Amino acid sequence: MIALLSLGFSIIWVLMMSQGRLPFDRWMSQYWGEGFNPPSVNLMIYSMFILFLCYSVFSLLSEYNRFAVLRKFLDICCFLGKNTLYIWLYHLYVKTFLVNRFPDLKEGGVLVRIVVLGVIVMFPAVLKQLIVEFLKLYDKYVYQIDYHERSMQ
């Protein structure tokens, strides 16, 4: 029920934003900003609707994850969800890097944009996970050496 309400409110909110019928940005722009960065009040409220939508849909899917494909999809989404902060801090760096190295990406079609978006979202999360795993191995190796040195004395 929450998923349907959130989806409905999200669609209505986007339609009203696109037609300029929501007054919050005009009232609050001097305090919050206008547009995408920093996000306007309208976009923050829209983000809350999307948050409720995602939470309710993924909660529902996690209850009915009997299929291997669905479990794998949920695992990937959980991995990205755990690393969301890193994704949103660094995705513009990845995008700038890709567009500077491959200028044809700006002119690409829908498939190219989907691939670029996938790289933008996945690269920081995977990089963070690799760093965490490296640090675990490093700690394990350093502690083994330290233990070995102490036992030799």
C-alpha positions as CSV (number, residue, x, y, z in Angstrom):
1,M,0.0,0.0,0.0
2,I,2.8,2.4,0.9
3,A,4.5,1.6,-2.4
4,L,1.4,2.5,-4.4
5,L,0.9,5.7,-2.5
6,S,4.5,6.7,-2.9
7,L,4.5,5.9,-6.6
8,G,1.3,7.9,-7.0
9,F,2.6,10.9,-5.0
10,S,5.9,10.8,-6.9
11,I,4.2,10.9,-10.3
12,I,1.9,13.7,-9.2
13,W,4.8,15.6,-7.6
14,V,6.9,15.4,-10.8
15,L,4.0,16.5,-13.0
16,M,3.3,19.5,-10.7
17,M,7.0,20.4,-10.5
18,S,7.3,20.3,-14.3
19,Q,4.3,22.6,-14.7
20,G,5.6,25.0,-12.0
21,R,2.5,24.6,-9.8
22,L,4.5,24.0,-6.6
23,P,5.3,27.2,-4.7
24,F,7.9,25.8,-2.3
25,D,10.9,26.7,-4.4
26,R,9.7,30.3,-4.7
27,W,9.1,30.6,-1.0
28,M,12.3,28.9,0.2
29,S,14.9,29.5,-2.6
30,Q,16.7,32.1,-0.6
31,Y,17.2,29.6,2.2
32,W,17.7,26.3,0.3
33,G,18.7,27.0,-3.2
34,E,17.1,26.3,-6.6
35,G,17.4,23.3,-8.8
36,F,19.6,20.2,-8.4
37,N,22.7,21.3,-6.5
38,P,21.9,22.2,-3.8
39,P,18.5,20.5,-4.1
40,S,15.4,22.6,-3.9
41,V,12.6,21.9,-1.4
42,N,10.5,20.3,-4.2
43,L,13.3,17.9,-5.0
44,M,13.9,17.1,-1.4
45,I,10.2,16.2,-0.9
46,Y,10.2,14.2,-4.2
47,S,13.3,12.4,-2.8
48,M,11.3,11.4,0.3
49,F,8.6,9.9,-1.9
50,I,11.2,7.9,-3.8
51,L,12.8,6.8,-0.5
52,F,9.4,5.5,0.8
53,L,8.8,3.9,-2.6
54,C,12.2,2.1,-2.7
55,Y,12.0,1.0,0.9
56,S,8.5,-0.4,0.6
57,V,9.2,-2.2,-2.7
58,F,12.5,-3.7,-1.5
59,S,10.9,-4.7,1.8
60,L,8.2,-6.5,-0.2
61,L,10.7,-8.2,-2.5
62,S,12.8,-9.3,0.5
63,E,9.8,-11.2,1.9
64,Y,9.3,-13.0,-1.4
65,N,12.8,-13.8,-2.5
66,R,12.3,-17.4,-3.5
67,F,13.9,-17.0,-6.9
68,A,17.6,-17.1,-7.4
69,V,17.5,-14.2,-9.8
70,L,15.5,-12.1,-7.4
71,R,17.9,-12.9,-4.6
72,K,20.9,-11.9,-6.8
73,F,19.2,-8.6,-7.7
74,L,18.5,-7.9,-4.1
75,D,22.1,-8.7,-3.1
76,I,23.3,-6.2,-5.7
77,C,20.9,-3.5,-4.6
78,C,21.9,-4.1,-0.9
79,F,25.6,-3.8,-1.9
80,L,24.9,-0.5,-3.6
81,G,22.7,0.7,-0.8
82,K,25.5,0.1,1.7
83,N,27.8,2.2,-0.4
84,T,25.3,5.0,-1.4
85,L,27.3,7.8,0.3
86,Y,30.4,6.9,-1.6
87,I,28.4,6.8,-4.9
88,W,26.9,10.2,-4.4
89,L,30.2,11.7,-3.3
90,Y,32.2,10.5,-6.2
91,H,29.9,9.9,-9.1
92,L,30.6,13.3,-10.7
93,Y,34.3,12.5,-10.7
94,V,33.7,9.2,-12.5
95,K,31.4,10.9,-15.0
96,T,33.9,13.7,-15.7
97,F,36.7,11.1,-16.1
98,L,34.7,9.0,-18.5
99,V,33.4,12.0,-20.6
100,N,36.9,13.5,-20.8
101,R,38.5,10.2,-21.9
102,F,35.7,9.2,-24.2
103,P,34.0,12.4,-25.6
104,D,31.7,10.4,-27.8
105,L,29.8,9.3,-24.7
106,K,28.0,12.7,-24.7
107,E,26.5,11.9,-28.1
108,G,25.7,8.3,-27.3
109,G,22.3,6.8,-27.4
110,V,20.2,5.3,-24.6
111,L,22.3,2.1,-24.3
112,V,25.5,4.1,-24.0
113,R,24.0,6.3,-21.3
114,I,22.8,3.3,-19.4
115,V,26.3,1.8,-19.5
116,V,27.8,5.1,-18.4
117,L,25.3,5.4,-15.5
118,G,26.1,1.8,-14.5
119,V,29.8,2.6,-14.4
120,I,29.1,5.8,-12.5
121,V,27.1,4.0,-9.9
122,M,29.2,0.8,-9.6
123,F,32.7,2.0,-9.8
124,P,32.8,4.0,-6.5
125,A,31.0,1.2,-4.7
126,V,33.3,-1.5,-6.1
127,L,36.4,0.6,-5.4
128,K,35.3,1.2,-1.8
129,Q,34.8,-2.6,-1.3
130,L,38.2,-3.3,-2.8
131,I,39.8,-0.8,-0.4
132,V,38.0,-2.4,2.6
133,E,39.1,-5.9,1.6
134,F,42.7,-4.7,1.1
135,L,42.7,-3.1,4.6
136,K,41.4,-6.4,6.1
137,L,44.1,-8.3,4.4
138,Y,46.7,-5.8,5.4
139,D,45.6,-5.9,9.1
140,K,45.6,-9.7,9.1
141,Y,49.1,-9.7,7.6
142,V,50.5,-7.0,9.9
143,Y,49.1,-8.8,13.0
144,Q,50.5,-12.1,11.9
145,I,54.0,-10.6,11.6
146,D,53.6,-8.8,14.9
147,Y,52.5,-12.1,16.6
148,H,55.3,-14.0,15.0
149,E,57.9,-11.5,16.1
150,R,56.6,-11.6,19.7
151,S,56.7,-15.4,19.8
152,M,60.3,-15.4,18.7
153,Q,61.5,-13.3,21.7
